[in-house]
């Protein structure tokens, strides 16, 4: 019961207990009405999803800042390009991150990526526009290879939808 979380957006706690038989051993604070995290993805109201996503992205931005402690810029880049920046993809598959509700969160994520590039270049100020574009340009085109929120959000969400849609007939044939 201490690890239980119940998402009940419309049914009150009293009804869950007395009509549906929710055991008394499960504490009241384990019943959530706004949303829950399921396998690292937010499920619930839009406000819950936005707040959850903001927390995840702020944690990722802190991770990006922590990479500065690594003495090798090469290792920092490898960790960023192959691991940390992709940590948001799983989340983006479960939210519609390309909508305006996530614009401020997208800005936090992209700014954190940009700060890494600025740190490696030795520039304390912002990059000119052309340099900013190079940060998000693929390696094969001479860029740093980082993927901005805007480059990833819609594609990740559509990918998840397409994958789920292909499986629905198998799970629900009627």
Secondary structure, 3 states (H helix, E strand, C coil): CCCCCEECCCCCHHHHHHCCCCCCCCCHHHEECCEEEECCEEEECHHHHHHHHHHHHHHHHHHHHHHHHCCCHHHHHHHHHHCHHHHHHHHHCCCCCCCHHHHHHHHHHHHHHHHHHHHHHCCCCCCCHHHHHHHCCCHHHCCCCCCCHHHHHHHHHHHHHHHHHHHHHHHCCC
